[in-house]
Structure formats: C-alpha cells, structure tokens
Amino acid sequence: MVRKPGAGVASNLLAMFLSPLGWLISKLTEAYYKKEIPMEEHGMSPEYGLSKSLSSCLIGMLPERDIVAGSPETAAPLYRECVHPRVPQMAVIGYSESATNIQTCEMLTKWVARLLDGAFRLPPVRRMEASTNMSLTIV
C-alpha cells in the first residue's frame, strides 16, 4: 500500500505495516525468476533488483550478445507484423518492434482481438504471403 496525503490515521498505519510485505513479495519474485530463468547464460542478469527495475522502467534489457534462432535470412515473415500466413491460429505481438513501442503493440493486440472475435477474416494464404513479401521489399 502507498500512503496517501490527507488519509486517516488508520489508513496511514495500514500502509506503514504493509509496505514490508510489498518488498518481501518483490524479493520472492526476484528469487523465483533467478532460479527458473537462465538469464546469466545469455548475459541478461539484471544489475538492479526487481522493485527498482519496475519502478524505473529498467525491465526491458537486451542481452550482451545476440540470441538468434536460425539466421536472419530464415526469419519468418509475418502478415500485419503478427500472423504467419501458414500458421493463422497463432499471433505474435511485439516481435518486429522494440520492447518500448507500446502503442504499436497495443494496436496489434486490438487487431488480433477483433480477428479472434470474428469481426473480420484473414485473406487467403497466397494473398497474405504476397502482402508480406511486398512489405519486405519496401523495407
């Protein structure tokens, strides 16, 4: 809890007594992720604790070296930057953009939500592939 200006004594006391609980949850979460995710192997071990990283927007880190599955030439082109033409049941949000481009990810998420809701249908596979190839030649 956070102390609020002008709040009553009971609310301030509750915030004061519960603040260590927030710190404890942060530390337990940090310990869990350090144990479960091999971040050090990929050069992604954070310099700061989880609570400081979240509060100062340091959570989006890039590894020291590139991690690539396959080669850049074999990257899968995505229709509308989120749907593979041959696997239309799966959408990937945030793949082609940086981790900080929230507006683009939000628009793609809304587009996928409308697609899943049935507001529109995907074009045929050949048309999606042509559109994807055309966008790759422009870039």
N, C-alpha and C positions, 0 to 999 in steps of 0.2 A: 504494500500500500504506500501511497505517497501522501505526505502531509499537505493539507490544503489550507491556504490562508483564510481566516475567518471561520474555520471549522470549530466545533466544540471541543471541550477537553477530552471527552471520551474518544472521539474520532482521532485526535492527535496521539493519545496514549496507544490506541489500537495500531496506528501507523508505526509508532515507535517500536512496539513489541513485535510486529510482524515483519519489519524490514530485514532482520537477520534470516527470516525464512526465505525471502527472495534471493538473498546471497547464497544460502545453502542449496536451493534449487538450481541456481546458476552453476555452482561448483559441481554438483552431482551430474548435471547435464554435460558439462565440460569433460568430466572424468569418463563418462559413458562414451562420448564421441571419440575421445582419445584412445580408448580401448578398442572400440569397434571399427573405426575407420583408419586405415593405414596412411595417415597424412604425411608422416615423416618420410616414408618411402618415396613419395612423389614431390618432396620439397614444399609441402603445403602446411607445415606445422605452424600454427599461429604464434606470434610474438606476445600477444596480449590474451587475457582471459576472455571468456565468452561474454560476460556482462559488459566489459569495456568495449569489446568489438561490436556488440549490438548497439550500444549507446552512441558510439562514434562512427557508425557506418563503415567499419573496417572488415565486415564479414565477407565481402567479395574479394578474395585473394586469388592471384594467379600463381601457378607453380613456377619454380625457378627454371625448370626445363619443360619443353612442350610434351604433352601427352597426346599422341595421335594414334588412333586405331586405324591401321592401314596407311595409305598415303593420301596427300591432298588431291591427287588425281582421281582417287576412287571414292571421294566424298559423295554421299547420296544427295542428289538434287531434290529439293522439297517444293511441292506446289504451294504457293502462297506462303513460302518460308516455314511451313509447319506440317504438311501432309505429304508423305511419299506416295507417288502415283500408284505404285504396285502394292502398297500396304495402307489402304484408305481408312482402316479401322483404328490406326494409331496416329496421334498428333504429337508433335514435338514443339514445345513452346520455349523460346529463348535460345535456340541452337545457333541461329545465324546472327544474333545480336549480342552485344556485350551484356554483362550482368547488371549494369546500371541503367539500361534502357527500358525502364519500367513502362513507359507509355506504349511502346511498340508491343511489348509482351501483353499488356492489358488488352489492346485492340485485337491481337491474335487470339487471346483467350476468349474474348467476346465472340469472335468469328467462329471459333471451334464450338462454343456453347450453342450458338444458333444452328450450326451444322448438325450437332448431336440432337438438338431439339426438333429437327426436321423442317426448319424454316426454308431450307433450300437443299439441293442435291449437288454432289460433285459432278463435274463434267466427265466424259469418258476418259479412260486411261491415256489414250493417244493424244487427246487434246491437252490433258494435264502435262504430259511429257513434253509436248511441243511448247507449251507456255513456259515450262521450267527451263527448257533448252534455250528459248528466246531470251529469258531473263539472264541466263548465264552468259550469253554472247554480249549482252549490253554491258554487263559488269566487266 
